[in-house]
Amino acid sequence: MNVSCLYPGWDCLHVGLSLNQMNVYLQRPSLDGVCPSCSHSSERIHSYYWRTLTDTPMGERAVILHLRCRKFFCRQQACSQRIFTERHPAWCHPYARKTNRLRSFLTKLAFSLAAEAASRLAPFYGVRVSADTFLALVRSEPLRAFQAPTVIGLDDWAMKKGHQYGTLICDLETKRPIGLFAGRTTEAVKAWLAPYPSIRMVTRDGSREYAKAITEARPDALQITDRWHLFHHVSRSIDHWLKRVFPGKGTISVLIASSTSTASDPTSRPLTEKEEQKWQVIQQVQAQHRQGISISRISRELSLDRKTVRKYCSLRTPMSHARHRSHSVEPYRSVILPLVKKGVSATHIFTVIQALGYQKSFSTLKDFLARVRASPAGHTSPHVFPLSRNRLHTYLWSPSALSSQEAAAVNVLEDQHPSLREVKVLVETFQQRMQHRTDWPSFEAWVQQAAQSSIPEMQNVSTYLISDWKAVANAYHFPWSNGLVEGHVNRIKVIKRQMYGRANVDLLRQKVLYTWPKV
Ligand SMILES: [Zn+2]
């Protein structure tokens, strides 16, 4: 069996095959060896010995290389080394038990998976490696050097949420994470920043510690507060305001007066939020079906069962209405209303509608008549709409996201709470100013407007922005943001979970900062 082509630069002496292993015996054809101390070659052989290495597997067989190696005498008088062994740097390191290519493969496996998972997977690739070895491979891998950064972003990440935090630093130009360490204190950040006078801009959240560290370590660098965090700050302030103005468990009961729009349909009642969402899906399914898109494709795209898609295609009204059947007297409303107006007695109306097929009791009719008399115009009676505080929050940021029922409830609330309109205008203006970022004076005007508003929470937003004014102004004028760093913070979370939250900072640093070689 000729396997020489798999081992260039070696003479293949013998190949031994067993059921799950291939033993390859190799020897260098060259006559001399190079002394590692003085770099002179020597042909004076001292002795032979066998070196055993595990190589990348072949098929399902593990491959063991048996290298017939030589020891040489060094003939240089001045050299301190008398005897040396021949080296094969392209194939293996001194004392290594694995070939370089196997080690490289295992290292990539170690960076892809948690050590335990890699250890379970490795035997399927013909090698048995312990979890500890995988951890050692991660730790011993030298990280690729990075060029001195100019624009960086920093953010914190939780080592133990609420207790211990670390800091992640990314080069925003090369989009690479370049620093990860425990702690988010001024001292820790200063220590990292100190060796890099090249840094010109730093994006960060509103942390005072970070601001102080950057000011002290790199006083010339521009600080840019992260725009997402500004939005987050406004959003949190709105949450506080909502909780203060609409206290309770999170649902605001809004009394909605009679609605003419629903009166024409006797079966109608307001859809709940979930029903409204479902009805929108049903309408989407029907629209796609009308366009000739197949049931199976709709089912695939919307992740719905095919039976469900078929059912949705046949529906004509929201599903809730099928379950909550209308009042049994409702079908006779058009007959009853004129009689009520004429002052006809309940008994007579009962007789009339019985003749038309009404089969329920007299008391059911009386109950219905009581409701009709309470709203003589024939409209549906006033009802209480449960509007969640979260939906009200959603409305402030994105009014079009509300269902028609929710919008009606918000209208009522706006009449009752004028501050709701004030907040709405402030949020809308804030969004516009931050989205376009072309007119700085108009943003300054917004901050003034917030300061002068009647809402303490919005006044606080203004105070907060003014306290970090330069960084806020830079956020307005420069395109850089912390988005990339936030993305890598999410990556840290994934890696931590993959390792069951047991990774030490040094291991995390290796895994997060590791750069995959290009193939
Ligand atoms: Zn030597």
Residues whose N, C-alpha, C, O or C-beta is under 5 A from the ligand:
A	BS01	ZN	C35 S37 C38 C74 Q76 C79 Q81
